[in-house]
Amino acid sequence: MLKKNVSFALLCLLSSPAFSASEKPNIVFILADDLGYGELGCYGQKKIKTPNIDQLAAEGMKFNYHYSGAPVCGPARCVLLTGKNLAHAEVRDNGEIKTKPKGKEPFYGGQTPLSPEAVTIAEVLKEQGYATGGFGKWGLGATWSTGSPIKQGFDRFYGYNCQRNAHSFYPAYLDSDEQQVIINKHPIPGRARQPKGEVLADSYRAENYAPDLILSEAVKFIAANKDKPFFLYLPFVEPHVAMHPHQEDIDKYPKSWDTKPYRGQQGYLPHPRPRAGYAAMITDLDNHVGTIVTKLKDEGIYDNTLIIFTSDNGATTDKGGVDTQFFNSVNDLRGRKGSAYEGGLRVPMIVRWKGHIEAGTTNDTVSYFPDWFPTLTRIAGADISKSDGINLLPAFSGQPVAKRNEPMFWEFHGYSGIIAIRDGKWKAIRRGIKSKKPKDWELYDIQSDPKEKHDLAKQNPERVQLLEKSWLSSRTVNQKFQLPLADRE
């Protein structure tokens, strides 16, 4: 049942559901971690091999202007799962839980939890008869908190509840539902430095590679639920550093790429071949996608499954040995993870659904994470009236989508605070909004200036004022994420 303090009036069964009970498709939502807009072959990548993801694009539709819900991990996942943009979301920045309940012995405490009042996509789909499973990185509340995935609509969860635990691919434990399961007796921490000596990849490996265990549990979920509709949420951890890829994937890339090892001087773990190692992380992600597709085919349900592939935010900054310039990870866009420029927010997005999406197509619809809530709940035969997104189903068939009631908002409380607003071709950004000296507003015409080189704020003060007013009039005050600059308005 949906949470009892959420009125069932919000859950409006449509008089003409998109699909009958027997036609409801399975939904597989794959969320990469820190994958840049240009790091897939189908988005122009020349060096990294991503054949399985590229094949999804060849069989489906590639979106050119899809945006994350936030510049970093936790809030992006909150926006995705609840359909509330960052001006309304419960979680507006990554946040650590510093204390633990008596008797609990976790290695990590988890992040700011979703509240009991939050309604997630999983809850609505479960109400509509879907089996629900999440496998990968959660980041929205510890296992004992109100934000546990099991308390937020998922029948099954396996993976990293805490984002910080996910900095290692050979951690001590993973979370299975609401229990912590030891997987490595000799775990590898997510950070270390090796100033001298030969850097060996095997020095930073342990018994069990967590992404493989997570993938195995996801495959089991498909097998167990093949005879009924299911929602499979796959927030995989690649290519977020630290770099821990399989050696066979590293060996696929030229040794000439790397002339010196990475020694951990910019965080995370040392690696002997950092460029090849990073490419191998994305290849590993691609292999996971291939495994899921193969399992769906083996069970005879591939063509009745909507597959969505995207990333939680833009490419990482050059930490942990990553070299985004070498790979042109954001296709020359401005910014990286943690910024509200295009390189930090615009993400790859592919949808594949035979019979509903024409193969090999592209779409220029401007969309973002809040749109998945109304889209997926509509497919399931339900609709939550209070969502910040629009239904993307018309775009799947090449038709125009409904006009938004208000601009797209990002109110991010990290990195000194950033507000971004997109309305049509215009995008306004203001940085440092939590600092003593907030920056001036910037304004860009994204259609003619996608690389955000020309700030037009001084030439268009009225436009800036209108966008700022739209944000201030729409936003809600969040006591956990206070913003004096706007809360006093």
Buried (B, 14 or more C-beta within 10 A) or exposed (E): EBBEEBEEEBBEEEEEBBBEEEEBBBBBBBBBBBBBBBBBBBBEBEBBBBBBBBBBBBBBBBBBBBBBBBBBBBBBBBBBBBBBBBBBBBBBBBBEBEEBEEEEEBEBBBBBBBBEEBBBBBBBBBBBEBBBBBBBBBBBBBBBBBBBBBBBBBBBBBBBBBBBBBBBBBBBBBBBBBEBEEBBEEBBBBBBEBEEEEBEBEBBBBEBBBBBBBBEBBBBBBEBBBEEBBBBBBBBBBBBBBBBBBEEBBEEBEEEBBEEBBBBEBBBBBBBBBBBBBBBBBBBBBBBBBBBBEBBEEBEBBEBBBBBBBBBBBBBBBBBBBBBEBBBBBBEBBBBBBBBBBBBBBBBBBBBBBEBBEEEBEBEBBBBBBBBBBBBBBBBBBBBEEBBBBBBBBBBEEEEBEEBEBBBBBBBBBBBBBBBBBBEEBBBBBBBBBEEEBBEBBBBBBEEBBBBEEBBBEEBEEBBEBBBEBBEEBBEEBEEBEBEBBEEE
